[in-house]
Amino acid sequence: MHAERMNIWQELIYLPYRLYKRIAKFSPQSVTIEHFSFVWDIAKYPIKQSLRNIADIISKQVGQIDADLKTKSSAYNNLKGSLQSLEKKQTGSLLTRNLADLVKKEHFILDSEYLQTLIVIVPKNSFQEWNATYEKITDMIVPRSSQLITQDNEFGLYTVTLFKKVIDEFKHHARERKFIVRDFTYDEEQLAAGKNEITKLATDKKKQFGPLVRWLKVNFSECFCAWIHVKALRVFVESVLRYGLPVNFQAILIHPHKKTMKRLRDVLNQLYGHLDGSVGHQGANMDNVDIPGLGFGQSEYYPYVYYKLNVDMIETKQL
């Protein structure tokens, strides 16, 4: 029994290349038939194990990689998102951008028991109105305390100094005139910490990127190899189910030219149509064993065992 089992597995371990002459005889220019030097990884997937155990080993391996990918990508994307959020605040409209690089200590009245300096965003077409009316928006505004710090295409960034007890009233009346008071308190330590945070996030992102890319390359290779082993399992199992024992079938890899795929189908049907009476029929295949998440399901039926390999994950060219 062991000898018979080893003979069966030999057909799976080596997928040799023997049908070139038969297909080329019918259509010598239509296909490129390449040797697929696949060798079953006995160390990872011992052939003495049952097919179910081997499938479970592959599933567990890929499942662990998938879990690690989610953890690593989530950590990197969170870091990237935080950095992008802070960087976005460094640019854009004065309504939302970070003010740390725009304001200076001398723009503010600091450490006063009664007075406070506010930051007000004024539409560009209202500069004249602001300069003419800001002292009258409420009582207790320091005369001539407003100065234009900077401006962009839409708004200007102004300061105004007033008594603390009229701040709420000032905000209310300013809003009625479409002058927007930014919630901002000048604190040198916090401003420095914000700048340091951006630098730290940028450094951390750079440190994580290289190892993440290397991890992706290694584990993509692992997943792809596992997927090819699953395909090999499917070819073997489907062939045994169709053609029975002892094993008398051959697996090959065919890479057809895009314009001659239909011709190749016709050639294969001429060669192997006698194996099944339902030649040309395409129906749902009930075997859904595949690596979750890759989306390489099988939905076509031919008189020969056929599986499609997508080896171009970007252009989605089929092999």
Secondary structure by P-SEA (a helix, b strand, c coil): caaaaaaaaaaaacccccaaaaaaaaccccbbbbbcccccccccccccccaaaaaaaaaaaaaaaaaaaaaaaaaaaaaaaaaaaaaaaaccccccccccccccccccccccccbbbbbbbbcccaaaaaaaccccccccccccccccccccccbbbbbbbbbccaaaaaaaaaaaacccccbbbbbaaaaaaaaaaaaaaaaaaaaaaaaaaaaaaaaaaaaaaaaaaaaaaaaaaaaaaaccccccbbbbbbbcccccaaaaaaaaaaacccccccccccccccccccccccccccccccccbbbbbcccccccccc
